Amino acid sequence: MKTVSSSFFQFAGVHSFLIGLLPFFIPVLLLKQGVSIEGIALFIALTGFGFIVSLKIWEALFNQSQWRWIVALSFISEVFLVGVLLFSDSPISWAIAALFNGVYNCFYWTTQRMLFSTMTSDSNKRNNQTSPTNDTGKQFGNFQILVVVVLKLGILVGAFMLEDNLKHSLWLVSSIISLAGLIWFFQPSRMSTFFTISQVLPVKIGTTESKKTSLFRFKDSHNSSVVFYLDGVFLFLESYFWVVSLFLISQENVKELGVIIVTLTVLLSVIFYVLKNKIDSLDRNKVYTFAVIFYALSWWLRSLLDPSLPNHMIYPAILLIAFLTTFFRLSFNKRFFDHAREQRPLNYLLAKSYLSQTGIVIFYSVAALLASYFSDIQSSLATLYLVLTPIALIYMVYTAPKESSISTSAVANASLRTSKT
């Protein structure tokens, strides 16, 4: 399954750089165009709606094994998104950009998760032949390190080009990379890798209305649905509102924002490299519990940060917040993909997308209404972070996969191997 692993990291790497070039700066671009916090919240809600609609298209293409279209739309939607973001500044254009953002998020993230699940399914089958453990945490850790390096490189390039107002050059660079990525993955040897997903994750998405509805009504014994509704909300808080906070801390200087993020991330990567190689061997329940508690703590710390604080207090706090958030994401995603492997992976992954995006649409629509009651951006964000601190603890209800299922699989595989010899 080396080809799947290679394609996963290549696909994730190219898109991570593209995200860093411009989509990472969407909340900053909105602010610079005079869009309020209410407007940013509405942008996120529309993004969630665009994701849900696009996911219906993704399902139809998957059922027909139309991987060329799936891969192509992940790059084409990004080119349109960047074009609308850079060269339009009206409310209608921002709404269109939000919908394109939903399309891009859907075709990139859904495809990337399918590749990751395919890669880890094969890897863990081989590992279970000799050990009851699995390396999902290590694999996801490798992915996050890739994102740290490539995404931040893209952020650095995008920050300098945006600050120098090189809009046409930025769009051209993004388009050329997208075209190169499209040509690269359209090669038969690499495109065949995507068809492996249909073989390893063979469960077809239901075509009847009842089966489609069941994804929205998904429930299991691990309280997955509760966490799914919540997770999308927090992901956008991390990627949009927290970026706004960092932008304010950097005195609204895009270059300084890029340098801050990249510098702190380099320091974080050293710590994270050691952590990702250890997480699979640690007690997963204790690790997850600590990760959730520290994640909630990170939101409390965010509520305390203010641009008026001295740098020697702000930057260590930002580094700590980044570490606690990354540690939680590593722990959470290990648990998520372990659950997906135990159940019907495709339906589990798609149920997560549907419920998360529904939570996003509802929460950020309400947030847009409530944000108007605050006098300034800083106070509204600080209040939001403080309110969400205890809410983050709801992640605790996401119970671990059964130990017995992994051990049983290991025994079965070992027995099968013995009988063959």
N, C-alpha and C positions, 0 to 999 in steps of 0.2 A: 504493500500500500504506500510505497515511497512516492509514487506519482501523485496520489491524493494529497499527501502531506506537502509535497513540493508545490502543487497547484494552490493549496490553501494559503500557504505563506506568501506566495507570489500575488495571489488575488487580494489578500488582506493588505499586503505591503503597498501595492500600487494605489489602492483606494485610500489607505491611510495617508499617503502623501497628498493625494488629491483633496482629502478632507482638510488637511492642514493648510493647504494653499488658500482656501477661501471659506468653505462651509463652517469651519471652526470659528470664523470671525463674524458669523451672521448676526449675533446679538450686538456686536460692536458696530457693524454697519447700520443696523436698525437705529441704534442710539445716535450715531453721527448724522443720520437723516432726520433726527428729531422725533423718532418714534418713542412713545412712553412705555413704561413697564406693562400697562394694559395692552398696548399694541404688540409687545413681544409675547405676552401670554396668548393673545389671539393667534399670532403667527404659529406658535407651538400647537395650539388646538387644531388649526387648519392642517398643519403638518401631519398630525395624528389621523385626521380624516382622510388625507391623501394617501397615507400608508394603508389604511383599511381597504380603500377602493382598489389600490394597486395590488394588494395581497390576493384579491379575487382573481386578478389577471395572472399573477404569479402562479396561483394554484392551477389555473386552466393550462398554462404553458407547461407546468411540471407534469401534469397528467398526460400531456402529449409528448413528453420528453423533448420539448423545444428549447434545449439549452443554449443554442446560439442566440435566440431571442432574449432569453433571461440574462445572459452575460452582456449582450449588446445594450439592452435597456439600462443596465447598471452604469454603463459608461455614457450613453447618450443623454440620459436624464441629468447626469452631473454636468455635462456641457451646457445644457439648457438652463440649469439652475444657476450656474456661475454667470452666464450671459445676462439673465434677468436681474440678478443681484447687483451686478456692476453697472449696468446701463439703464436702469429704470429707478425712479424714486417716487412714484405715485402710490397711493393706497391700493389701487387695483393691481399694480405690478407686484407689490409685496405679497398680496394674496395669491397671485399666480406663482410667485417664488415659493411660498409656503407649500402649495400643492406639489410643485416639482420636488421640493425637499422631501415630502412624504414618499413620492415615487422613488427617488434615489435611495432613501433610507430602506425602503422595502426591498428593492432589487439587490442592493448591496448586502444589507445585514441578514436577510433571510437566506440568501445564497451562501454567504460566508458561514452561517450557523450550520447549514446542511453539510457543507464541506468539512467543518470541524467535527460534527457528529459522526460523519462517515469515517474520518481519520481515526478518531478515538475508539469507535466501535471495533475496528479491526485491530488496533493496537492493544486494547484491553482484552480482546479474545485471545490474542497471543500471550499476553501477560498472565491471564488466568489459567493457562496451561501449567504454569509453574508456581504461581503465587496468587493468594486471594486478594491482593491489592491491585490497584489500578493507577495509571499515571495521568488521569484527567487533569489534576491540578498542575502537574509539571508541564503538560502540553499547553494548557491555557496560559500558564506563566510564560512560556516561550512566546506565545502569541502576543501577550501584553508587552513583553520586552521589545518585540518587533514594532508594535504600535508606538511605544515610547520613543524609539529611535527615529522611525520613518515619519510618524505624525509630527513630531517636534521639529524635524528638519523642514517639513512642509510649512509648519507654523512660522519658522524663522524666515524662510523665503517669502511667504505670503505677507508677513508683517512689514518687511522692508519695502516690498512692492506697493502695498496699500498706503503706507505712510508717504511714499514718494509719488503717490497718485498715478501709478503705472497700470491703469486699468486694462488698457488694450493688451499690454504685454502679459499681464496676469492671465487674462482670458485665453490668449494665444498659447501660453505655456500649459495651462490646464487642458486645453483642447488637444494639443500635440501629445501630451502624456496619455490622455484618454484614447486617442486614435492608436497610439503605439500599443497600449494595453489591449485594445480590441483586436488588433492584428496578431499580437502575441498569443492570446487565448483562443483565437480562431484557428490556429494550427491544429490539424487533425490529431496529433499526438497529445496535445493538451486538452482539446475539446473532449476527447474520449474519456478523460478523467471525470468530467462532470456527469457523464452517463453512468459512472460507477455509483453515484448517489442513488439512482433509481434501483440499482441492484442490491445495495447494502440497506437502504431504507425503502423497501418495496411497497409499503402501505400507501395505497392510493387515497387521495382525498375524496370524500364522498361527493357525488354529484347531485344527490337529492337535497331538497331544502332542509329536511330534518337533520341530515348529517352535517350540513353547513352550520345550522343553528347550534348543534351540539358543541362546536368549538367555542362558542360564546358562553355556553353553559357548562364548560368543562369543570369537573370536580374530581378530586382523588383523596386518598387518605393522608396526604402530606400537606394539605392546606395550600396547594399550589395556586389555586385561583385567587385567593386573598392576596398573596404575594405578587402575582402577576399584575393585578390591577394597580398595585402600589409601585412596582418597580419602574415602569415607564415614567411615572411622575418624577421619581428621584433621579433617573438618568438625565432628564432634561433640566432638572435643577442643577445638576453637576456640569452639564455641557453648555447651558445658556445663562442662567442667572448667576452662577458662580463666576463665569467668564466676565459678566458685567461687573461683578464686585472687584475682580482683579483689574479690570480696565479702569475703574474708579481709583483703585489703590495706586495704579501706575500713572496717575494724573492725566488720564485719557490720552495717553501716548501709545499708539499701536506698536511702535518699535520696542519701547520699553516693556510692554506687555509680553511681546514675543520673547524677548531676552529673559525676562523673569521666569516664564514658564519653562523655557529650555534649560536654563541654568539649574533651577530647582529639580527638574526632572532627571538631569544627569546624576545629581547627588542621590536621588531616590532610586535610580536604576541599580546602583551598587548594592543597596540594601535588599532590593526586590529580587535580584539574581540569586542571592543566598536563600531567601524565603521560598521561592517557587520550587526549589529542589528538595525542600524539607516537608512541604505541606502534605504530600500524599502519605508520608510515614507517621504523621502526628495524629492524635485522637481527633477525628473530624468533628465530633460534637463540641468538644471544648474549643477547638480552633474557631468554629463557626460562631459559637456563643460570644467569645471574646471579640471577634470581628464585628458582630452586630453592635455590641455595646460601644466599641471604639468608633464605629461609624456614626452612631447617634451622638457621641461626644464631638465628632468632627463638625456636626451641624451647630452644636452649641458654640464651638470655637468660631465658626463663621459669623455667628450673630454678634460676637464681641469685636470683630475686626472693624476698624474705622481708618479711612485714609489719613486722619490726623495723628494717628499713633506713630511713634518713631520707628525707623526701619529695622532696628535691632530687635524689635518685638514682632513686627509684621512678618518678616521673611521666614524666621524660624517657625512661626505659627502656620504659614502657608505650606511649608515643607511638611510639617506634622499632619496637617489636614490632607495633603496629597498622599502621604503614606497610609494613613488610616483608611482613606477612601479606596486606594488601590488594593490594600490588604483585604478589605471587605469584598471588593469586586472579584478578587481571586477566589476567596472562600465561597462566595455565593455562586459564581459560575461553575466551580467544581461540583457543588451540590446540584445545580441545575442540570448539567450535562450527565451526571451520574443518574439522576431521575429519568432523563430522556432515554438513556441507554436501557434502563429497566423496563420502561413502558414502550408504547409504539412511538418511536422517536419523532417521526414526521408530524403526527398529530399533536404530540406534546409541544414541539417547537412552534407549530402554527398557533396552537391554543394560547401560548405565551404571547405571541405577537398580537393576536386579536384582542385579548384581555388587556394587555399593556396599553395598546393604542386607544382602546375605549376609555381606560382610566385617564389617559392623557387628554382626550377631548373633553371629558367631563370636568376634570380638575382645573385645567387651564382656562376653560370658559368661565368657571366660577371665579378663579383667581383674577381674571381680567375685570370682573365686576367689582371685586373687593379692593383691588389696587387703587381705584380712584379715590378711596377714603384717606389715603396717605399723602402727606404734603410733599415728600421728596423720595427719590429712588433709594437712597441709603437707608432711611428709616423703614421703608416698606420691605426691603430685602432682609434687614436685620430681624424684623418681626416675623417674617416668613420662616427664616432659618430657625428661630427660637421655637416657633409653634411646631415645626417639623421634627425637632429633636426627640420628643417622646414618641412621635408617630413612627419614626424609623425603627423603633424596637419591635414593631409588628413583624419584622422579618424573622423574629424568634419562632414564630409559629410554623415556619417552613422546616418540617422534620426531615431527618436524614433518611437515605435509602436503607433498606433492610440489609444488615450485615450478612444474613443468611443467604440472600440471593446471590451475592458475589462468591461466597464460600462454596455454595452448592454448585455454581457454574464451574468453579475451579476443580472441584472433585469430579464432576461429570466429564470435563475435558481431559483430566488426568486419566480417568478410567478408560475413556475412548482411546487415548493415545496408547495405553498399556495393552488393550485388546488388539490394536492394530499391529503391535510389535510381537 
